[in-house]
Amino acid sequence: MKSATIQMETLTCPSCLQKIEGALKDLDGVEKDTLKVLFNSSKVKLNFDEDKITLAEIEAAINRQGYKVLQSKVK
């Protein structure tokens, strides 16, 4: 299990948070209990199973919602 912090462009409304959260919760390999979308800092924090999903796939899901990923860190 890997832990990721994804920095996005500035989120402008609370519904942005819900759209991103909804898209990521549907992904196989994302640990739903760890998923946090931080509105004030425009970050997503989550744990994921690298055997089931890649960070690039998670970033692509965020991009498909119309939000730009600026930087990602994995631990």
Secondary structure, DSSP 8 states (H G I E B T S, - for coil): -EEEEEEES---SHHHHHHHHHHHHTSTTB-GGG-EEETTTTEEEEEE-TTT--HHHHHHHHHHTT--EEEEEE-
